[in-house]
Amino acid sequence: MIEIRDLLGKWGDILLSEEMKKESVRRIISEVLGVDIKKEEIDIRNNIIYLNIKPIYKNEVLLKQNTIFSKLEETFGKKTPKSIR
């Protein structure tokens, strides 16, 4: 018997659009750093998060990336991006 979660898991990529991913990344980084980042400053390609923000904020992101990735794992599960640049 096929369970609903198995069916939804197959459609997870389709349901979680790029805009939703960017919004989730923006929300988590803002929550951890306390700095508001625009969705336009975030790009996700090939499972890597690219940030177009000031270097001082990028350094803070890199210092706290373990916390950010743990929160991203809660949100994305297996589809969590692998690095931040």
C-alpha angles and dihedrals in degrees: 000000000000115000124218094242089058091053092046091048090060091052095043094104092054095045095049102064126192092257091054090049092051091048091050092049091047092050094048095047091047090049094050098040101029089229124121113234123186121234088236089065092059126078125176116199130159091355092303125116113224116196123199097195138121114294093242091058092044089054090052090050091051092048092052098035093118090061091043093050093048089055091044090053090055089053103037103026111192092358094067114140112251102222147004124231 
